[in-house]
Amino acid sequence: MPQGRGAPLRPRADRVEAGGRQAVLYGREAERAAVAAVLARAWEGRGGALLVRGVAGIGKSELLAEAARRARTAGSEVCVLRTTGTEAESVLPFSGLHLLLRPVLTGERLARLPGPQARALRGAFGLDEASPEDRFRIGLAVLTLLSDLAAEQPVLCLADDFQWLDPSSAEALLFTARRLGDERVALLLAARDGLPGDGGPSPAPGVPELRLDALGPAAAAELLADRAPDLADGVLATVVERTAGHPLSLVETVRSLTPGQRAGNVPVPAELPVPARLVEAYRARIEGLGPAARTALLVAAAESGGELRTVLPAAGALGAGPDGLRAAERVGLVTLTDAVVAFRHPLVRAAAYQGADPAERMAAHRALAEAGAGRDPDRTAWHLASAASGPDEEVAARLSRAGESAWGRGAFAAAVAAHRRASELSPLPLDRARRLLSAAQISVVTGRIAQADGLAREAMELTEDRTLRAWLGMVRGAVEDANGNPRTAAYLLLDHAEPSAGGDSGPVVPMLVLAARSAWAAADGALITRVGEVAARVRPEQPATAALSAMAALVSGVARLATDPHRSSAAPVADLNGPVASLRSFVDEVRGRNPGSHLLRLLAVDCAALTGDDDAALGLATAEAARCLERGTLLSLADVLRVLGDVQLATGRPREAAATAAEAEDAAGSTAEAAGPLPARRLTAVADRIAARTAALAGDEEKCRAALERSGGEDSAAVLALLDLGLGRPERALRRFGDALRGGAPAAVALLPATGDLVEAAVRAGRPGLAAGQLAAFTAWAEAGGQPWATAVALRCAALTGPEETAEEGYAAALGRHRVAGRPFEEARTELLYGEWLRRARRRTEARPRLRNALEAFERLGAVPWAERARGELRAVGGTASPASVARPDPLAALTPQERQVVRLAAAGAGNRDIAARLFLSPRTVEYHLYKAYPKLGVGSRRELAALAAGFGGPLPDLR
């Protein structure tokens, strides 16, 4: 290894405090006990994390060092892994994580990881091809790696100066920290307070905190007596008082006192190195060194990683050799090993860097870029950027490539920082705008909405290029939509899309997709129509633009039918056949081709839902949810999970819907801190929406209303109408539908799936004519789409509202369609209404099986009020429920939500590592959940679990 000038540096195996003495903690008994408790629980297999917070120099690093010493003296050997964040390296993706895992990142260890996780981790560290989809696989790979290590020996991970850790590394560690419940792993983080902008959210949200305050007078005096036993009593008291018990100030003060001051013969200076002046105190000590030592310290401070293979050649190029670093070591500013130079305290690094003038700092970065050239292109690009004195296209291009590399590795914050800095270095305004656009696009897809808006607005001021401004308009439209202004978003998007519609389409198609989704969210029929008109002008026509035009035509057709039900019987079908066929064609196109565009896949999910195609919506949404979660596009994940939960509930999969809700909440709590609070709110709203619908089905009014209030009340009309109908309040349900339908054409389309509820509410309220228009629209929509469940509901509604002499034929035909439809609640509703009709016709014997089928289905679905209604009708015809149905328990009722998820996948044949990857858990945690679930289910193996799932097709519909 090249060492630069001078003799080789001596190897040193262990880092100790400067001066060779072990650190001793005074006055920290409670804090030491808290750390010891975390370690003790981890060694027992109850892993966890702790964040130590406090101002600079308060003793955070010493507390972490104490934990390492405690681990080394534990009864069994402990694997101790360390990393430290530095401000300069906060832009280098996964640099902190690589430093942490480097001692155990062997080929053998990587080979033990599941293939996708191993590739993701290698890609993060530049050892393999990377992909943005690896973002959360990296966190899972860290969890699995630490879990494997912990199976051999306890593991202690220490991350100092966590506030400076690069966001990608921090995200991976926080992902791991939340999933350590069953691992022999302890993760201790230390973060500094008192920085600019401090006082905001925790740098490690969700991790328990331990805050360090100043030492009390007795502890401070004890520390001074240990460090300076020759200190006179009066001097000791003065130092304790003037430093206010700040540990590092105490230590630095006694270092700076002369013998006369220690003895009390010379007055102690009025200004001691208290926290606000510590950097100045260190800077003064550095100034006392020679030029070579100052240069070597500056280079080491600029390098951050501290690797001597880079620091020494760079320092040598500036005329400083190893002797300069040794001089700094002799005065206690750094420690040296054969591979790394480490600063005694982060404030020493700050003093070394900030004390140099700008030209010296630029020279240091330039030398580091040359010394590291070829090893790490991204790090070299950042050094060159720091060395640039003005705009430089070559450096800007390098930094843009570093941003693309970071994006490819899933390090989104680093990608934004690189593109942002590349823009600053770009000589031409157009290039500056283009690079700001890249930063804005990454920001918006990862949920950094305010950041995206600022970047897009800044770029707008730099260019008049129509295509570039269109892309920027797309970002700003997405920002407005995410901020809850969908109408503004749609207008903004359309204003930028229209000029491009007639020629080269550029970004017009994705802009129109976003505009359509915003217009739907705003429930604005005029805007939806305008989207369709613009889409029709795009040339050449594309499947997506045809679908958007069809959406507008569907809205228009439904509106005409809903407000004019007296058209000829053939006319309604003609009104909706074309639009529905176009939407289905687009869904088939996407399912067959699987386009790379996320927006097109998202549009296909919406189109499948609009046509009532449950199978397509379920398949597309499930696949897209997995992509969103892996890629970290959490705003889109919320949109997809919303559709997925709706379809799961509609198709009789309440436990799968509960799993979707749990997945949304888990994503909100475990990953959304990397993207800010907005995606978290959207995701928790999805969970609340599912909870509201489930409670409405169960007739639990309190839970339903509470969940709707938490979710923001979206779709509340249909949910509350279902609740009212189940609880025997048809007039109230009918009023809710009437109020909602006054919202215009989009509301009529959105309420199509709830038409059966509206018709039944109108009939039970004695006002069937109020549902006639919506029923006409629904019937046309059902016939155009050909979905069995919709056709069955249309037949049921016709039987319910038509002449008595045709009712039985309608109910029987509806049941025939239900048997291939896959919506058990709707089928049970038809069985119930048919049974009630048979009872009224005094055909009690024929009514019993219909009502019994309805009762059993309602009980399986947890539809309590509907089951009670069916039970009352069954008693009225002299029937009883099937003993098998009444006595048959739900074996999953005793499981926790996460146990249900694990059991569901295990029953389907997935191995522990596959389950762990799907649920973002460690394999050991999966084992623990199965260990807890088996006794509750009365099984002892996966084979028995699979048999249970096969034998309980009703109660376990999602175990397949």
Residue pairs with C-beta under 8 A, 6 or more apart in sequence:
1 308
1 309
1 338
1 339
2 309
2 312
2 313
3 9
3 308
3 312
3 322
4 312
4 313
4 315
4 316
4 320
4 321
4 322
5 316
5 320
5 321
5 322
5 323
6 321
6 322
6 323
7 322
8 322
9 308
9 322
9 325
9 326
9 336
9 338
10 336
10 338
11 337
11 338
12 335
12 336
12 337
12 338
13 337
15 335
15 337
15 342
16 22
16 335
17 23
17 344
18 329
18 332
18 333
18 334
18 335
18 344
19 332
22 69
23 62
23 65
23 66
24 223
24 226
25 32
25 59
25 62
25 63
25 66
26 215
26 219
26 220
26 222
26 223
26 226
27 215
27 216
27 218
27 219
27 220
27 222
27 223
28 59
28 63
28 212
28 219
31 52
31 63
31 210
31 212
32 63
32 66
34 50
34 210
35 50
35 52
35 63
35 66
35 67
35 70
35 188
35 210
36 70
38 48
38 49
38 50
38 186
38 188
39 67
39 70
39 71
39 74
39 156
39 186
41 47
41 48
41 186
42 48
42 154
42 155
42 156
42 180
42 183
42 184
42 185
42 186
43 74
43 76
43 78
43 154
43 184
44 184
45 182
45 183
45 184
46 181
46 182
47 150
47 180
47 181
47 182
47 183
47 184
47 185
47 186
47 187
48 177
48 180
48 181
48 186
48 187
48 208
49 177
49 178
49 180
49 186
49 187
49 188
49 189
49 204
49 207
49 208
50 186
50 187
50 188
50 189
50 207
50 208
50 209
50 210
51 162
51 189
51 190
51 191
51 202
51 203
51 204
51 207
51 208
51 209
51 210
52 60
52 63
52 64
52 188
52 189
52 190
52 191
52 209
52 210
52 211
52 212
53 60
53 190
53 191
53 192
53 193
53 202
53 209
53 210
53 211
53 212
54 60
54 192
54 193
54 211
54 212
54 213
55 192
55 193
55 194
55 246
55 275
56 192
56 194
56 248
56 275
56 278
56 345
56 346
56 347
57 246
57 247
57 248
57 249
57 275
57 278
57 345
57 347
58 212
58 213
58 214
58 246
58 247
58 248
59 212
59 247
59 248
60 160
60 190
60 191
60 192
60 212
61 160
61 190
61 345
62 247
63 190
63 212
64 158
64 160
64 188
64 190
67 156
67 158
67 186
67 188
68 80
68 82
68 156
68 158
71 78
71 80
71 154
71 156
72 78
72 80
74 154
76 153
76 154
77 153
78 153
78 154
78 155
78 156
79 104
79 149
79 152
79 153
79 154
79 155
79 156
80 156
80 158
81 100
81 101
81 103
81 104
81 155
81 156
81 157
81 158
82 99
82 100
82 157
82 158
82 159
82 160
83 96
83 97
83 99
83 100
83 157
83 158
83 159
83 160
83 165
83 169
84 96
84 99
84 159
84 160
84 161
84 346
85 96
85 159
85 160
85 161
85 162
85 163
85 164
85 165
85 166
85 169
85 170
86 161
86 164
86 304
86 305
86 346
86 349
87 164
87 304
88 301
88 302
88 303
88 304
88 353
88 386
89 95
89 96
89 164
89 166
89 304
89 305
90 164
90 165
90 166
90 167
91 166
91 382
91 414
91 417
91 418
91 421
92 166
92 378
92 379
92 382
92 414
93 124
93 166
93 168
93 169
93 378
93 405
93 406
93 409
93 411
93 414
93 415
94 124
94 125
94 138
94 166
94 168
94 169
94 172
94 409
94 411
95 166
95 169
95 305
96 159
96 165
96 166
96 169
96 170
97 124
97 125
97 138
97 142
97 168
97 169
97 172
97 173
98 105
98 124
98 125
98 169
99 305
100 157
100 159
100 169
100 173
101 142
101 145
104 145
104 149
105 121
105 125
109 145
109 148
109 149
110 118
110 121
110 122
111 118
112 148
113 121
113 141
113 144
113 145
113 148
114 144
114 913
114 914
114 917
116 134
116 137
116 917
117 137
117 140
117 141
117 144
117 917
118 141
119 128
119 129
119 134
120 130
120 131
120 134
120 137
120 138
120 140
120 141
120 410
121 138
121 141
121 142
121 145
122 128
123 129
123 130
123 131
123 134
123 408
123 409
124 130
124 134
124 138
124 168
124 409
124 410
124 411
126 376
126 378
126 409
130 405
130 408
130 409
130 410
131 408
131 410
132 407
132 408
132 409
132 410
132 412
132 631
132 632
133 410
133 627
133 630
133 631
134 409
134 410
134 630
135 410
135 412
135 630
135 631
135 632
136 175
136 410
136 629
136 630
136 632
136 671
136 920
137 630
137 917
138 168
138 172
138 410
139 171
139 172
139 175
139 176
139 920
140 175
140 916
140 917
140 920
142 172
142 173
142 175
142 176
143 175
143 176
143 179
143 920
143 921
143 922
144 913
144 916
144 922
144 923
146 155
146 157
146 176
146 183
146 185
146 922
147 183
147 185
147 922
147 923
147 924
149 155
149 185
150 183
150 184
150 185
150 924
151 184
151 924
153 184
154 184
154 185
154 186
155 183
155 184
155 185
155 186
156 185
156 186
156 188
157 173
157 185
157 186
157 187
157 188
158 188
158 190
159 165
159 173
159 187
159 188
159 189
159 190
160 190
161 190
161 191
161 192
161 346
162 170
162 189
162 190
162 191
162 203
162 204
163 191
163 192
163 195
163 203
164 346
165 173
166 411
166 413
166 414
167 411
167 412
167 413
167 414
167 674
168 406
168 409
168 410
168 411
168 412
168 413
168 414
170 203
170 204
171 671
171 673
171 674
173 187
173 189
174 204
174 205
174 206
174 207
174 673
175 670
175 671
175 920
176 185
176 187
177 187
177 189
177 204
177 206
177 207
178 206
178 207
178 669
178 670
179 670
179 920
179 921
179 922
179 925
180 186
180 187
181 925
181 928
182 922
182 924
182 925
182 927
182 928
183 922
183 924
183 925
189 203
189 204
189 207
191 202
191 203
191 204
192 346
194 275
202 209
205 673
206 669
206 670
206 673
214 220
214 244
214 245
214 246
214 247
215 223
215 245
215 246
215 247
215 250
216 245
217 240
217 245
219 245
220 240
220 243
220 245
220 247
220 250
221 236
221 237
221 240
223 247
223 250
223 251
224 231
224 236
224 239
224 240
224 250
224 254
225 231
225 236
227 250
227 251
227 254
228 236
228 254
228 257
228 262
230 262
230 263
231 239
231 254
231 257
231 262
232 262
232 263
232 264
234 264
235 257
235 261
235 262
235 263
235 264
235 268
238 268
239 250
239 253
239 254
239 268
239 272
240 250
242 253
242 268
242 270
242 272
242 274
243 249
243 250
243 253
243 272
243 274
244 274
246 274
246 275
248 275
248 278
248 345
248 347
249 272
249 273
249 274
249 275
249 278
252 273
252 278
252 281
252 282
253 272
253 273
254 262
255 332
256 272
256 273
256 281
257 268
258 266
260 266
261 267
261 268
261 269
271 277
273 280
273 281
278 347
279 347
279 350
279 351
279 354
280 351
282 333
282 345
282 347
282 348
282 350
282 351
282 352
283 351
283 354
283 355
285 331
285 333
286 293
286 294
286 297
286 328
286 333
286 351
286 352
286 355
287 294
287 355
288 331
289 297
289 324
289 327
289 328
289 331
290 324
290 327
291 320
292 319
292 320
292 321
292 323
292 324
292 327
293 320
293 323
293 324
293 325
293 327
293 328
294 324
294 352
294 355
294 356
295 315
295 318
295 319
295 320
295 324
295 360
295 364
296 311
296 315
296 320
296 321
296 322
296 324
296 325
296 328
297 324
297 325
297 328
297 333
297 334
297 352
298 352
298 353
298 356
298 360
298 361
298 364
299 311
299 314
299 315
299 318
299 320
299 364
299 367
299 368
300 306
300 311
300 315
300 325
300 334
300 341
300 343
300 349
300 352
301 343
301 349
301 350
301 352
301 353
302 353
302 361
302 364
302 365
302 368
302 383
302 386
303 310
303 311
303 314
303 368
304 349
306 340
306 341
306 342
306 343
307 339
307 340
308 336
308 338
308 339
308 340
308 341
309 339
310 368
310 371
310 372
310 375
311 325
311 341
311 368
311 371
312 321
312 322
313 371
314 364
314 367
314 368
314 370
314 371
314 372
315 321
315 324
315 325
315 367
317 367
317 370
317 371
318 363
318 364
318 367
325 334
325 336
325 341
326 336
328 334
329 335
329 336
332 344
333 343
333 344
333 348
333 352
334 341
334 342
334 343
334 344
334 348
335 341
335 342
335 344
336 342
343 349
343 352
353 361
356 364
361 386
362 386
362 387
362 388
362 389
363 387
365 383
365 384
365 386
365 387
366 383
366 384
366 387
368 383
369 380
369 383
369 384
369 387
372 379
372 380
372 383
373 380
377 398
377 401
377 402
377 405
378 402
378 405
378 406
378 418
380 398
381 395
381 398
381 399
381 401
381 402
381 418
382 399
382 402
382 418
382 421
384 392
384 395
384 398
384 399
385 395
385 398
385 399
385 421
385 422
385 425
388 395
388 425
391 425
391 426
391 427
392 425
392 427
393 425
393 426
393 427
393 428
393 431
395 425
396 422
396 423
396 425
396 426
396 427
396 431
396 435
397 422
399 418
399 419
399 421
399 422
399 425
400 418
400 419
400 422
400 435
400 438
402 418
403 414
403 415
403 416
403 417
403 418
403 419
403 422
403 435
403 438
403 439
404 415
406 412
406 414
406 415
406 418
407 415
407 442
410 631
410 632
412 442
412 446
412 632
412 674
413 674
415 438
415 439
415 442
416 439
416 442
416 443
416 448
416 451
419 435
419 436
419 438
419 439
419 442
420 435
420 436
420 439
420 455
422 435
423 431
423 432
423 433
423 435
423 436
423 439
424 432
426 432
426 435
429 462
429 463
430 462
430 463
430 465
430 468
432 459
432 462
433 459
433 460
433 462
433 463
433 465
433 468
433 472
434 459
434 468
436 455
436 456
436 458
436 459
436 462
437 455
437 456
437 459
437 468
437 471
437 472
437 475
439 455
440 451
440 452
440 455
440 456
440 459
440 472
440 475
441 452
441 471
441 475
443 449
443 451
443 452
443 455
444 452
444 475
444 478
444 479
444 482
445 633
445 635
445 636
446 632
446 633
446 634
446 674
446 675
447 482
447 634
447 635
447 672
447 675
447 676
447 678
447 679
448 675
448 676
449 479
449 482
449 483
449 676
449 678
450 676
452 475
452 478
452 479
453 475
453 476
453 479
455 475
456 472
456 475
456 476
456 479
457 476
459 468
459 472
460 469
460 472
460 476
463 469
466 499
466 500
467 500
467 504
467 506
467 507
469 496
470 496
470 497
470 499
470 500
470 506
470 507
470 508
470 511
471 506
471 507
473 492
473 493
473 495
473 496
473 497
473 511
474 493
474 496
474 507
474 510
474 511
474 514
476 492
477 489
477 490
477 492
477 493
477 496
477 511
477 514
477 515
477 518
478 489
478 514
479 489
480 486
480 488
480 489
480 492
480 518
481 489
481 490
481 514
481 517
481 518
481 521
482 635
482 678
483 678
486 518
486 519
486 521
486 522
487 518
487 519
487 522
487 524
487 527
489 514
489 515
489 518
490 515
490 516
490 518
490 519
490 522
490 524
490 527
490 531
491 527
493 511
493 512
493 514
493 515
493 518
494 511
494 512
494 515
494 527
494 530
494 531
494 534
496 511
497 507
497 508
497 511
497 512
497 515
497 534
498 534
500 506
500 507
500 508
501 508
501 534
501 535
501 537
501 538
502 537
502 538
502 539
503 539
505 538
505 539
505 542
508 534
508 538
509 538
509 542
509 544
509 545
510 597
510 599
512 531
512 534
512 535
512 538
512 544
512 545
512 548
513 544
513 548
513 599
513 600
513 602
513 603
514 599
515 527
515 531
516 528
516 531
516 548
516 551
516 603
517 602
517 603
517 606
517 639
518 527
519 527
519 528
519 530
519 531
519 746
520 528
520 606
520 746
523 743
523 744
523 746
523 747
523 750
524 746
525 555
525 556
525 559
525 744
525 745
525 746
528 551
528 552
528 555
528 745
528 746
529 552
529 555
529 556
531 548
531 551
531 552
532 548
532 549
532 550
532 551
532 552
532 553
533 552
535 544
535 545
535 546
535 548
535 549
535 552
536 545
536 549
538 545
543 585
543 586
543 589
543 590
544 586
544 600
544 603
546 582
546 585
546 586
547 582
547 583
547 585
547 586
547 603
547 607
548 603
549 582
550 578
550 579
550 580
550 581
550 582
550 583
550 586
551 579
551 583
551 607
551 610
553 578
553 579
553 582
554 576
554 579
554 580
554 583
554 610
554 749
554 781
555 745
555 746
555 749
556 745
557 575
557 576
557 579
557 777
557 780
558 576
558 745
558 748
558 749
558 752
558 777
558 780
558 781
559 744
559 745
559 748
560 575
561 567
561 572
561 575
561 576
561 773
561 776
561 777
561 780
562 741
562 745
562 748
562 773
562 774
562 776
562 777
563 773
564 773
565 772
565 773
565 775
565 776
567 776
572 776
572 777
572 779
572 780
572 783
573 780
573 783
573 784
575 780
576 780
576 781
576 783
576 784
577 784
579 784
580 611
580 781
580 784
580 785
581 784
583 607
583 610
583 611
584 607
584 611
584 613
584 785
586 603
586 604
586 607
587 604
587 607
587 608
587 611
587 613
587 616
587 620
590 600
590 601
590 603
590 604
590 620
591 604
591 616
591 619
591 620
594 601
595 601
598 624
598 627
598 628
598 631
598 633
598 636
601 620
601 623
601 624
601 627
602 624
602 636
602 639
602 640
604 616
604 620
605 617
605 620
605 621
605 624
605 639
605 640
605 643
606 643
608 616
608 617
608 620
608 621
609 617
609 643
609 646
609 647
610 749
611 785
611 787
612 752
612 753
612 781
612 782
612 785
612 787
612 789
612 790
613 785
613 787
614 647
614 650
614 651
614 787
614 789
614 822
614 823
615 822
617 643
617 644
617 647
618 644
618 647
618 648
618 651
621 640
621 641
621 643
621 644
621 647
622 644
624 636
624 640
625 637
625 640
625 641
625 644
625 660
625 663
628 634
628 636
628 637
628 640
629 637
629 663
629 667
629 671
632 671
632 674
632 675
634 667
634 671
634 672
634 675
634 679
634 680
634 682
634 683
635 675
635 678
635 679
635 682
637 664
637 667
637 679
637 683
638 664
638 679
638 682
638 683
638 685
638 686
639 682
641 660
641 663
641 664
641 683
641 686
642 686
642 689
644 660
645 657
645 660
645 661
645 664
645 686
645 689
645 690
645 693
646 693
648 654
648 656
648 657
648 660
649 657
649 690
649 693
649 694
649 697
650 753
650 823
650 825
651 822
651 823
651 824
652 822
652 823
652 824
652 825
652 860
652 861
652 957
653 957
653 958
654 694
654 697
654 861
654 862
655 892
655 900
655 904
655 956
655 957
655 958
656 904
656 957
656 958
657 690
657 693
657 694
658 690
658 694
658 897
658 900
659 897
659 900
659 901
659 904
659 958
660 686
660 690
661 686
661 687
661 690
661 691
662 687
662 897
662 898
662 901
663 901
664 683
664 684
664 686
664 687
664 690
665 683
665 684
665 687
666 920
667 683
668 679
668 680
668 681
668 683
668 684
668 687
669 680
670 920
672 679
672 680
672 683
673 680
684 710
685 710
685 711
685 712
685 714
686 711
688 707
688 708
688 710
688 711
689 707
689 711
689 714
689 715
691 703
691 707
692 703
692 704
692 707
692 708
692 711
692 716
692 719
693 719
693 722
694 862
695 701
695 703
695 704
695 707
695 723
696 704
696 719
696 720
696 722
696 723
696 726
697 722
697 726
697 825
697 861
697 862
697 863
697 866
698 862
698 863
698 864
698 865
699 723
699 726
699 727
699 863
699 864
699 865
699 866
700 864
701 723
701 727
704 719
704 720
704 723
705 720
708 716
708 719
708 720
715 750
717 736
717 737
717 739
717 740
717 751
718 740
718 750
718 751
718 753
718 754
718 757
720 733
720 736
721 733
721 734
721 736
721 737
721 754
721 757
721 758
721 761
722 733
722 754
722 757
724 730
724 732
724 733
724 736
724 761
725 733
725 757
725 760
725 761
725 764
726 863
726 865
726 866
727 865
728 865
728 869
730 760
730 761
730 762
730 764
730 765
731 761
731 765
733 757
733 758
733 761
733 765
734 758
734 761
734 762
734 765
734 767
734 770
737 751
737 754
737 757
737 758
737 761
737 771
737 774
738 770
740 747
740 751
741 747
741 748
741 751
741 774
748 774
748 777
751 758
751 774
752 774
752 777
752 778
752 781
755 771
755 774
755 775
755 777
755 778
755 793
755 797
756 793
756 796
756 797
756 826
756 829
758 771
758 774
758 775
759 768
759 771
759 774
759 775
759 797
759 800
759 801
760 797
760 800
760 829
760 833
761 771
762 768
762 769
762 770
762 771
763 771
763 800
763 801
768 801
771 797
771 801
772 801
775 794
775 797
775 801
778 790
778 793
778 794
778 797
779 794
779 797
779 798
781 790
782 790
782 791
782 793
782 794
783 791
783 794
787 821
788 817
788 818
788 820
788 821
788 822
789 817
789 818
789 821
789 822
789 823
789 826
791 817
792 814
792 815
792 816
792 817
792 818
792 821
792 823
792 826
792 827
792 830
793 814
793 826
793 830
795 810
795 811
795 813
795 814
795 817
796 810
796 811
796 814
796 826
796 829
796 830
796 833
798 806
798 810
799 806
799 807
799 808
799 809
799 810
799 811
799 814
799 833
799 834
799 837
800 807
800 833
802 810
807 837
808 834
808 837
811 830
811 833
811 834
811 837
812 834
814 830
814 834
815 827
815 830
815 831
815 834
818 826
818 827
818 830
819 827
821 827
824 857
824 860
824 861
825 857
825 858
825 861
825 863
827 857
828 853
828 854
828 857
828 858
828 861
828 863
828 866
828 870
829 854
829 866
831 850
831 851
831 853
831 854
831 857
832 850
832 851
832 854
832 858
832 866
832 869
832 870
832 873
834 850
835 847
835 848
835 850
835 851
835 854
835 870
835 873
835 874
835 877
836 847
836 851
836 873
838 844
838 846
838 847
838 850
838 877
839 847
839 851
839 873
839 876
839 877
844 877
844 878
845 877
847 873
847 877
847 879
848 874
848 877
848 878
848 879
851 870
851 873
851 874
851 877
851 879
852 874
852 879
852 881
852 882
852 885
854 866
854 870
855 867
855 870
855 871
855 874
855 881
855 885
856 881
856 882
856 885
856 954
858 864
858 866
858 867
858 870
859 867
859 885
860 954
860 955
871 881
874 880
874 881
888 954
888 955
889 955
890 955
891 936
891 937
891 938
891 948
891 952
891 955
891 956
892 900
892 903
892 937
892 955
892 956
894 936
895 903
895 933
895 936
895 937
898 919
898 921
898 929
899 929
899 932
899 933
899 936
901 919
902 915
902 919
902 921
902 926
902 929
902 930
902 933
903 929
903 930
903 933
903 937
903 945
903 959
904 958
904 959
905 914
905 915
905 918
905 919
906 915
906 930
906 942
906 945
907 942
907 945
907 946
907 948
907 949
907 956
907 959
907 960
908 949
908 959
908 960
909 942
909 946
910 918
912 923
912 926
912 927
912 930
913 923
915 921
915 926
916 922
916 923
916 925
916 926
919 926
921 929
934 940
934 941
934 945
937 945
937 948
938 948
939 945
939 947
939 948
948 956
948 959
949 956
949 959
949 960
952 959
